Amino acid sequence: MPKFHRIAAFCVTVAAVAWIATGEFSSVGSAQEAGGQESPAPEAAATEAAPLVRTVSAVDPVFVDHARAIRLSGITEADKRVELAARADGVIATLTLQKGGSVEADALVMTLEGPEAVAQEKIAEIALAQKERDLEVARKLFEGGSTSESNLTNARSARDAAAAELARAQASADRLRLKAPFTGIVDTVAVELGEWVQTGAPVATILSLDPILVKAEVSEVDLSSVAVGSTAKVRLANGTEMEGTVRLVAREASAQTRTFPVEIALPNPDLKLPSGMTAEVSLYAKPTRAVVVPRSVITLAEDGQLGLRVVGADNLAQFAAIRIIDDTPEGLVVAGVPDGVRIITAGQDLVRNGEEVTIASEVGQ
C-alpha cells in the first residue's frame, strides 16, 4: 500500500512538470511568431487630450470723461488786511473807528491835533492865491507892452515857489489825518480819543472780507492739474458749501513742506464768513477718458504691472495695462482701457495672454 502511494505521487509530479514546460514553450513560440514587435498601445492613449477652454464673465466698458477731485485742507483768510499806524506825533483829536464796525475807502478815520501845521497850510494857500493874481497882472501888462518879459518871468517863478510851499505845508498837515485804504471791517482798535501817539504807533486793523479767500497747499504731484480760474468746491467747518474760483497758484514751493500754496476766492457780500475758519477744498483736474471698474477686477502682470484682463472679438484673453486716476465710492476710475474689448470680471486670474475663453455672461447689457 505505501508503495502504491509513492508511485501515485511520482506520476502527479511528472504530469505537473510536463504541463508547465508545455505552457512555457508555447509562450516563447508566440513571442517569436510576433517577430519581436511590441503590442500596439490603446487608442485612448494615442489621442492627445483636448485643450481646456475656461469660462469667464465679462462686461463692456462704459467710457466717461472723469475730472479727478483733488482734496485739500485749508483755512479762510481776509482778501486784504492792513494795520493802520499813526503818521505823526500828537494827540488824537478825532477818532471814528469802532471795533466791529465798517469803514469806506478813503474815509477819514482819525486826526491828530496840530494847529501849527494847519495854520501853515492855510497861509500857504493864501500866498499861492496872491501869487496867481500877480502873475495874471504881469501877463496883461506884458501883452499891453507896459512891462518887460523879465518881470513876467519873475512873476511866474514867484507863483511856482508859492505852489511848492503849499504842497509842503499840505503834506505836513496831511500826516495828521489818517484815512482807510479800502472798504472793510474794523477788526481791532488800539487807541482812544485824546491819547498821545507817536509816529508808527498801531491804530487799528481793517479787513476786507469780500471776497474771502481759502488758502490751501497742493502737492507737487497735483500741481499740473490746478490752474488759475478753475472752479473749486469748498465745505466750511460750519457746514456751508460754496463754489469758488482759483485765484492764485504759487510757482514756488514751501521750503518746509514742498507744497505749493493756492488761493480760492469765495463771494462774501454779506460778510458772514469770518477769517480763520477751517475748510475742505475739492479741486478738479482736467477731464480724462476713463472707465469705472470694481476693485476686484484689478490684476497684476508677471512683471508686476497693474492692469485688467480683457477679451476681444476673437475671444482671446489679453492683459491691458491701466493707470488709476481716482478712487470713488462706485469703484476705481482707470485710464488705458483699449477700445473694442470686454473687461473680464470673474476668472481673470485663471487665464493668460492669448488663451481662448468662453464668455458666460455679459452683465449690464
Buried (B, 14 or more C-beta within 10 A) or exposed (E): EEEEEEEEEEEEEEEEEEEEEEEEEEEEEEEEEEEEEEEEEEEEEEEEEEEEEBEBBBBBBEEEEBBBBBEBEBBBBBBBBBEBBBBBBBEBBEBBBEEEEEBEEEEEBBBBBBEEBBEBBEEBBEBBEEBBEBBEEBBEBBEEEEBEEEBBEBBBEBBEEBBEBBEEBBEBBBBBBBBBEBBBBBBBBBBEEEEEBEEEBBBBBBBBBBBBBBBBBBEEEBBEBBEEEBEBBBBBEEEEEBEBBBBBBBEEBEEEEEBBBBBBBBEBEEBEBBBEBEBBBBBBBEEBEBBBBEEEBBBEEEEEEBBBBBBEEEBBBBBBEBEBBBEEEEBBBBBBBEEEBBBBBBBBEBBEEEBBBEBEEEEEE
